[in-house]
Amino acid sequence: MSVPSTGEALSALARLTFARLLRGKLIWVSVAISCLPLAFAGGAARDPDTALKITFGIELFVLAILPPLFAAPAIGEELEDRTATYLWSRPLARWAILAGKLLALAPFAMAILVGSWIGAIFIALHKPPPAGTIIAIAAGTLAVSIVAAGIATLAPKRGMAFAIIYILIVDLPLGSIPASIQWLSVTHATSTLAGFENSSPLSGGIALVVLSGLWLVLAFRRISRIET
């Protein structure tokens, strides 16, 4: 029996993860949550700049919830139930398990969040949002998915709850502090990339790359050390 390549292993894990997602109820819960910005958009201010900023703020709260709903349970349950033990007994790098799940779940979460954002602005302003804000929502969703994955490797049993609490209680308030420490916030970097902060969008993009990279390294190191 030939050993599958890394690409084949990632593809197989991604397909399996996506199939499980489609069979569960989580997809409908996530769609319902993603409709919250659309409900608020109808009453948003008609001034374009104000409407964009208010609706984006609501979208950030959804951003704090949806990616952890997808990423944390998929990774945490795998570790908690020890089903990863079988996978680790195969000729497959441990990091590929985490990467394969993110490969399936992060794009799905990005599609839902981006769709929610575009729909909300269409309702509020009857036109699509600026391209930069769409890119920011997609990048922010990927970053929060990675953060949730990292937290799930640290606390598999309650990864989803801890990830949501971290983003809502720590990350969002941290981004509001008028000091350099705000650059440790994924949501602040997302808002900056979208053009809603005083710093340049490029700074927000760089911050997202750095923060995502740090959390990804933490997740990969942690999953490589978990006892089977």
Helices and strands as residue ranges (DSSP letters): H 6-23, H 26-34, H 36-41, H 48-80, H 84-88, H 94-125, H 131-154, G 156-158, H 159-165, I 166-171, H 172-175, G 180-184, H 186-193, H 201-225
